[in-house]
Amino acid sequence: MSTPLPLPPPPHSSDLRHRIFGHRLWIGLAVVGFAALVVKPRAIFGEHQPAGIAACIALIALGLGLRAWAGGCAGAHTRLATIEAPRLVTGGPFAYVRNPIYFASVILGLGMVALIGDPWLLVMYVGVFALLYGAIIPAEEKFLREKFGEEYLRYCAHVPRVLPRLRAWKGATLAPFNARAALGEIRLAFILMGIYGLLYGSAWLRG
């Protein structure tokens, strides 16, 4: 009788976080696919629906604009499947908050949720952001501490992780702006329009 092979050890938490980072796009798309099966768009602003829609679009535009600003300051590596940082970015929106791209994603996500109007989408929105950023941010911070040491710790001491400070940190260092990375957010705008059409089309097909 052959001896059974030992089970592999459970993945280290940092390894799991890196895997979530690498598959963050697919996780988001999976949630969208599930939402297409259950979400029923509705008008939640009543007689103020036009103003509500305008406010939602403004939130989405604000989120996209902030992502473009942050992406241009950070560079194209923010779209990779692995955690990379050729340099420590502290200028631009990074002088206000350490994770401006994620902060912007929360803003535009809230605009999308309100635009669709289904409470179940709000539940999914909170869940997916808690899962992704609860894993990704600690993994990125660990990487940056190990690579930049005291420089990064000094940055963390002055700039908040999630909620922006009111004034830019005076110790921030400006860096060249990568317009090509910023323009990459145009693709995200089309993806959001596709998601909007998918959710409405799916709800119509389900009657």
Secondary structure, 3 states (H helix, E strand, C coil): CCCCCCCCCCCCHHHHHHHHHHCHHHHHHHHHHHHHHHCCCCCCCHHHHHHHHHHHHHHHHHHHHHHHHHHHHHCHHHHCCCCCCCCCCCCHHHHCCCCHHHHHHHHHHHHHHHHHCCHHHHHHHHHHHHHHHHHHHHHHHHHHHHHHCHHHHHHHHHCCCCCCCCCCCCCCCCCCCCHHHHHCHHHHHHHHHHHHHHHHHHHHHCC
